[in-house]
Amino acid sequence: MKIYTKTGDSGTTSLLGGARVSKAHLRIEAYGTVDELNSFLGVLRDQPVNEKRLDLLKEIQDRLFTLGAELATEPGKDKVVKPDLLPSDIELLEKEMDEMEKHLEPLKNFILPGGHPSVSFAHVARCVCRRAERICIALNDESPVDGLVIQYLNRLSDFFFMLGRKMAQELGIEEVKWEPRKIK
């Protein structure tokens, strides 16, 4: 199979189900941003500090492919075969966050991104995840998006924040707390 088909040379692409849409369509922006997030998650997974989380992070990458397939499917094409996103996928993220939180200092300040390159990757993933969520919400305003997709992205951005905190702890890095300038 060749990687290039030339069918997109005119600025359109196919959805699962067969419809062709502009590559600038909000649906393409949604699953393209989920794909971007998955790439950042690959960078995050490759950080040595996450060695013991490889399976979990790969599972999240698998779910992001599931989200991408859902978003790439032409509305109304219910017979397209694709994996399902399940409530248990969201529950897994919540369980993992709860476990991380047990071992972290209570949050008393806003945390600035940074402190270590590995931790910064978690914050970049969080921001891209929030953008994917916003785009999916905008898409939902014009064409229904499975509520689990939006819920998963919402929870996943929280997961990346908690993961950044946990990575900082494991790396022995002090979190960079935001201290607002005093109002004069």
LOTIMAR-81381 format. One line per 10 residues: number of its first residue (from 0); their letters; for each residue z, x, y of C-alpha. Coordinates in steps of 0.2 Angstrom, whole numbers, plus 5000, padded with zeros to 4 digits. Example, Ala and Ser with C-alpha at 12.3 -4.5 7.8 and 13.67 -1.06 7.14 Angstrom:
% residues 2
0 = AS = 5039 5062 4978 ~ 5036 5068 4995
END
This chain:
% residues 184
0 = MKIYTKTGDS = 5000 5000 5000 ~ 4995 5007 5017 ~ 5008 5007 5031 ~ 4996 5001 5044 ~ 4986 4985 5042 ~ 4978 4984 5060 ~ 4982 4966 5060 ~ 4994 4969 5075 ~ 4982 4978 5085 ~ 4980 4962 5096
10 = GTTSLLGGAR = 4998 4961 5100 ~ 5003 4948 5087 ~ 5012 4949 5071 ~ 5016 4937 5056 ~ 5032 4928 5052 ~ 5038 4925 5035 ~ 5029 4909 5031 ~ 5012 4914 5039 ~ 5013 4910 5057 ~ 5006 4923 5069
20 = VSKAHLRIEA = 5016 4925 5086 ~ 5016 4937 5100 ~ 5025 4954 5097 ~ 5034 4949 5113 ~ 5041 4933 5106 ~ 5060 4931 5107 ~ 5060 4929 5088 ~ 5053 4946 5086 ~ 5065 4953 5099 ~ 5079 4946 5089
30 = YGTVDELNSF = 5075 4954 5072 ~ 5069 4970 5081 ~ 5086 4972 5089 ~ 5094 4969 5072 ~ 5083 4982 5065 ~ 5088 4994 5079 ~ 5106 4990 5075 ~ 5103 4994 5057 ~ 5096 5011 5062 ~ 5111 5015 5073
40 = LGVLRDQPVN = 5122 5010 5058 ~ 5113 5022 5048 ~ 5118 5036 5060 ~ 5136 5029 5060 ~ 5136 5029 5041 ~ 5130 5047 5040 ~ 5145 5053 5050 ~ 5157 5064 5039 ~ 5172 5054 5044 ~ 5164 5038 5036
50 = EKRLDLLKEI = 5162 5046 5019 ~ 5174 5035 5011 ~ 5166 5019 5019 ~ 5148 5023 5013 ~ 5148 5008 5001 ~ 5155 4996 5014 ~ 5143 5002 5028 ~ 5128 5001 5016 ~ 5133 4983 5012 ~ 5133 4979 5030
60 = QDRLFTLGAE = 5116 4987 5032 ~ 5110 4976 5017 ~ 5117 4960 5026 ~ 5107 4966 5042 ~ 5091 4966 5032 ~ 5096 4948 5026 ~ 5098 4943 5044 ~ 5082 4951 5049 ~ 5073 4941 5035 ~ 5081 4925 5041
70 = LATEPGKDKV = 5076 4928 5059 ~ 5058 4933 5053 ~ 5055 4917 5044 ~ 5044 4904 5052 ~ 5055 4889 5057 ~ 5054 4874 5045 ~ 5048 4886 5030 ~ 5063 4882 5019 ~ 5053 4888 5003 ~ 5052 4906 5009
80 = VKPDLLPSDI = 5062 4916 4996 ~ 5074 4927 5005 ~ 5092 4933 5002 ~ 5106 4922 5009 ~ 5120 4926 5021 ~ 5136 4919 5015 ~ 5153 4914 5023 ~ 5160 4928 5012 ~ 5150 4941 5021 ~ 5160 4936 5037
90 = ELLEKEMDEM = 5176 4936 5028 ~ 5173 4954 5021 ~ 5171 4960 5039 ~ 5187 4951 5044 ~ 5197 4958 5029 ~ 5191 4976 5033 ~ 5196 4974 5051 ~ 5213 4967 5046 ~ 5216 4982 5035 ~ 5211 4994 5049
100 = EKHLEPLKNF = 5222 4986 5061 ~ 5237 4988 5050 ~ 5236 5006 5052 ~ 5232 5007 5071 ~ 5243 5007 5086 ~ 5243 4990 5095 ~ 5229 4989 5108 ~ 5237 4989 5125 ~ 5222 4995 5136 ~ 5204 4993 5136
110 = ILPGGHPSVS = 5196 5008 5127 ~ 5182 5018 5135 ~ 5168 5023 5123 ~ 5169 5041 5119 ~ 5181 5055 5114 ~ 5170 5061 5099 ~ 5152 5059 5095 ~ 5155 5050 5079 ~ 5166 5037 5088 ~ 5153 5035 5102
120 = FAHVARCVCR = 5140 5030 5088 ~ 5152 5016 5084 ~ 5152 5010 5102 ~ 5133 5011 5103 ~ 5132 5001 5087 ~ 5144 4988 5095 ~ 5134 4986 5111 ~ 5117 4985 5101 ~ 5126 4972 5090 ~ 5131 4962 5105
130 = RAERICIALN = 5113 4962 5112 ~ 5107 4956 5095 ~ 5119 4942 5096 ~ 5114 4937 5114 ~ 5096 4937 5109 ~ 5099 4926 5094 ~ 5109 4914 5105 ~ 5094 4913 5117 ~ 5082 4911 5102 ~ 5094 4897 5096
140 = DESPVDGLVI = 5091 4888 5113 ~ 5073 4886 5109 ~ 5072 4886 5090 ~ 5087 4884 5078 ~ 5095 4900 5071 ~ 5107 4898 5056 ~ 5124 4898 5064 ~ 5130 4911 5051 ~ 5118 4924 5059 ~ 5127 4922 5076
150 = QYLNRLSDFF = 5144 4921 5068 ~ 5140 4937 5058 ~ 5134 4947 5073 ~ 5149 4941 5083 ~ 5161 4947 5070 ~ 5151 4963 5066 ~ 5153 4969 5084 ~ 5172 4967 5083 ~ 5171 4977 5067 ~ 5162 4991 5076
160 = FMLGRKMAQE = 5175 4991 5089 ~ 5189 4992 5076 ~ 5179 5005 5066 ~ 5178 5016 5082 ~ 5197 5015 5084 ~ 5200 5019 5065 ~ 5188 5034 5066 ~ 5196 5041 5081 ~ 5213 5040 5072 ~ 5206 5048 5057
170 = LGIEEVKWEP = 5198 5062 5068 ~ 5214 5065 5077 ~ 5206 5060 5093 ~ 5215 5051 5107 ~ 5207 5035 5112 ~ 5200 5036 5130 ~ 5210 5022 5139 ~ 5203 5014 5154 ~ 5214 5016 5169 ~ 5207 5006 5183
180 = RKIK = 5207 5013 5200 ~ 5222 5007 5211 ~ 5217 4994 5224 ~ 5221 5001 5241
END
